[in-house]
Amino acid sequence: MLLGFLFYIVLCAVELAGAHLALREAPKQEEEDPFHAFFR
């Protein structure tokens, strides 16, 4: 039962890390778009 609880915590940590990376990458794409539009 303890292993299942630890496995659940690991899954939550992985999902939170993935969401954090996705949020961290999204602003970069938004910042790049105005620059590309400006140079075009």
Number of C-alpha atoms within 10 A of each C-alpha: 6 7 8 9 10 11 12 12 12 12 12 12 12 12 12 12 12 12 12 12 11 11 11 11 11 11 11 10 10 10 10 11 11 11 10 9 8 8 6 6
